[in-house]
Amino acid sequence: MSELVAIAYPDRQVAEVVRDILGELAGRGVIELDDAVIASRDRSGELELEQTLHPARPRAVGGAVAGGLAGLLIGIPLLGAAVGAASLAAGARQRDVGVDDDFARELGAALEPPRAALVLLVRSASADKVLPEIREYGGQVLRTTLSDESEAALRAGLDDSTRVP
C-alpha cells in the first residue's frame, strides 16, 4: 500500500526540481512512486494541477504486450496489441488510480501564490538515500499518511520544523 506525502515549496520550479530528482531516484530503484502531482497557484491565483506520473501508461504497455501475444495466437498481433493496450489503459483511468484529483485541487487552492505542493504516493523508499538528495530544497510537510515516527523523520530530513494541523 502506498503512503500519501504532500510537501509545499516556495514555487512551482522548486517542486519540479524535487519531482525530477525523485524521478531519477525512482529510475535507480531508491524510491518507488505510484503517482506524483504538482498543485500550484500562479501569482494571479490560477490553480494548476500537473499529474507527472501516469498510472495508465504501464498498464497500456503491459496490455499491448499481452494483447500482441494473444494476437499471435489468432494471427492478428497488431490488432491484439492495440486492443490490449486500450483496454488496460482505460481500466486504469476508470479506477482513477493515483492521487485523488479533488484532494490535489483542495490542497492547491489552500496555497498562497506562488507556492506549490508536490503530492506523492510512495510505495516504498530508502529514506536514508532519498532525503539527502532533496534536503537542500527544504519543503513544508502539509499532509501524510505516514506513522508519527516516519513523519517526524521526514520533517527532520527536510529541515521542516513547522507543524501543520
C-alpha positions as CSV (number, residue, x, y, z in Angstrom):
1,M,0.0,0.0,0.0
2,S,1.2,3.5,-0.8
3,E,1.7,6.3,1.6
4,L,0.5,9.9,0.7
5,V,3.0,12.6,1.2
6,A,2.2,16.3,0.4
7,I,5.1,18.8,0.6
8,A,4.8,22.6,0.0
9,Y,7.5,24.5,-1.8
10,P,8.0,28.2,-2.4
11,D,7.1,27.9,-6.1
12,R,6.4,25.5,-8.9
13,Q,10.0,25.5,-10.1
14,V,11.3,24.1,-6.8
15,A,8.6,21.5,-6.8
16,E,9.5,20.5,-10.3
17,V,13.2,20.1,-9.4
18,V,12.3,17.9,-6.4
19,R,10.0,15.8,-8.6
20,D,12.7,15.4,-11.2
21,I,15.2,14.3,-8.5
22,L,12.7,11.8,-7.2
23,G,12.1,10.5,-10.7
24,E,15.8,9.9,-11.2
25,L,16.0,8.1,-7.8
26,A,13.0,6.0,-8.9
27,G,14.9,5.0,-12.0
28,R,17.7,3.8,-9.8
29,G,15.3,1.9,-7.5
30,V,15.8,4.1,-4.5
31,I,12.1,5.1,-4.3
32,E,9.0,3.6,-5.8
33,L,6.3,6.1,-6.7
34,D,2.8,5.2,-7.7
35,D,1.9,8.8,-8.6
36,A,3.1,12.4,-8.4
37,V,1.1,15.6,-8.8
38,I,2.2,19.2,-8.6
39,A,-0.6,21.5,-7.5
40,S,0.3,25.2,-7.8
41,R,-1.2,28.6,-7.9
42,D,0.4,31.3,-10.1
43,R,0.6,34.9,-9.0
44,S,-2.9,35.7,-10.3
45,G,-4.2,32.8,-8.1
46,E,-5.0,30.4,-11.0
47,L,-4.8,26.8,-9.9
48,E,-2.9,24.3,-12.0
49,L,-2.6,20.5,-11.5
50,E,0.1,18.6,-13.3
51,Q,0.0,14.8,-12.9
52,T,3.5,13.9,-13.7
53,L,3.2,10.1,-13.4
54,H,0.5,8.4,-15.4
55,P,-0.5,5.1,-13.9
56,A,-2.3,4.1,-17.1
57,R,0.9,4.1,-19.2
58,P,2.5,1.0,-17.6
59,R,-0.8,-0.8,-17.9
60,A,-1.2,0.2,-21.5
61,V,2.3,-1.2,-22.3
62,G,1.6,-4.4,-20.4
63,G,-1.8,-4.7,-22.2
64,A,-0.1,-4.2,-25.6
65,V,2.4,-7.0,-24.9
66,A,-0.3,-9.3,-23.6
67,G,-2.6,-8.4,-26.5
68,G,0.2,-8.9,-29.0
69,L,0.9,-12.3,-27.7
70,A,-2.8,-13.2,-27.8
71,G,-3.0,-11.8,-31.3
72,L,-0.1,-14.0,-32.4
73,L,-2.2,-17.0,-31.4
74,I,-5.1,-15.9,-33.6
75,G,-2.9,-14.5,-36.4
76,I,-3.5,-10.7,-35.9
77,P,-0.8,-9.5,-33.5
78,L,-1.2,-5.7,-34.2
79,L,-4.9,-5.8,-33.5
80,G,-4.4,-7.8,-30.3
81,A,-1.7,-5.3,-29.1
82,A,-4.0,-2.3,-29.8
83,V,-7.0,-3.8,-28.1
84,G,-4.9,-5.0,-25.1
85,A,-3.3,-1.6,-24.6
86,A,-6.6,0.3,-24.9
87,S,-8.5,-1.9,-22.6
88,L,-6.0,-1.9,-19.7
89,A,-5.3,1.8,-20.0
90,A,-9.0,2.5,-20.0
91,G,-9.4,0.4,-16.9
92,A,-6.7,2.3,-15.1
93,R,-8.4,5.6,-16.0
94,Q,-11.8,4.3,-14.8
95,R,-10.4,3.2,-11.5
96,D,-8.7,6.6,-11.2
97,V,-5.6,5.2,-9.5
98,G,-3.2,7.7,-8.1
99,V,-3.6,10.9,-6.2
100,D,-7.2,12.0,-5.9
101,D,-7.8,15.0,-8.1
102,D,-10.2,16.6,-5.7
103,F,-7.7,16.3,-2.9
104,A,-4.9,17.8,-5.0
105,R,-7.2,20.7,-6.0
106,E,-8.2,21.4,-2.4
107,L,-4.6,21.3,-1.3
108,G,-3.6,23.6,-4.2
109,A,-6.4,26.1,-3.5
110,A,-5.2,26.5,0.1
111,L,-1.7,27.6,-1.1
112,E,-0.8,31.2,-1.2
113,P,0.5,32.2,-4.7
114,P,3.1,31.4,-6.0
115,R,3.6,28.3,-3.6
116,A,3.3,24.8,-5.0
117,A,2.7,21.4,-3.5
118,L,4.2,18.1,-4.6
119,V,1.8,15.3,-3.8
120,L,3.2,11.8,-3.9
121,L,2.0,8.3,-3.5
122,V,5.1,6.5,-2.3
123,R,5.0,2.7,-2.4
124,S,8.5,2.3,-0.9
125,A,11.6,4.4,-0.3
126,S,15.0,4.3,1.3
127,A,14.7,7.4,3.3
128,D,18.4,7.5,4.1
129,K,19.1,7.7,0.4
130,V,16.2,10.0,-0.7
131,L,16.3,12.7,2.0
132,P,19.9,13.8,1.5
133,E,19.1,14.3,-2.2
134,I,16.2,16.7,-1.6
135,R,17.1,18.3,1.7
136,E,18.6,21.4,0.2
137,Y,15.2,22.3,-1.3
138,G,13.5,22.2,2.1
139,G,9.8,22.0,2.0
140,Q,6.9,22.1,4.5
141,V,5.1,18.8,5.1
142,L,1.4,19.5,4.6
143,R,-0.1,16.1,5.0
144,T,1.0,12.5,5.1
145,T,-0.4,9.1,5.9
146,L,2.9,8.1,7.5
147,S,3.2,7.0,11.1
148,D,4.1,9.8,13.5
149,E,7.6,8.5,13.7
150,S,8.1,8.4,9.9
151,E,6.5,11.8,9.5
152,A,8.9,13.2,12.1
153,A,11.9,11.7,10.3
154,L,10.6,13.3,7.0
155,R,10.3,16.7,8.7
156,A,13.7,16.4,10.1
157,G,15.1,15.3,6.8
158,L,13.6,18.3,5.1
159,D,14.6,20.6,7.9
160,D,10.9,21.4,8.4
161,S,10.3,22.4,12.0
162,T,6.7,23.6,11.4
163,R,3.7,21.5,12.3
164,V,0.7,21.9,10.1
165,P,-2.7,20.9,11.6
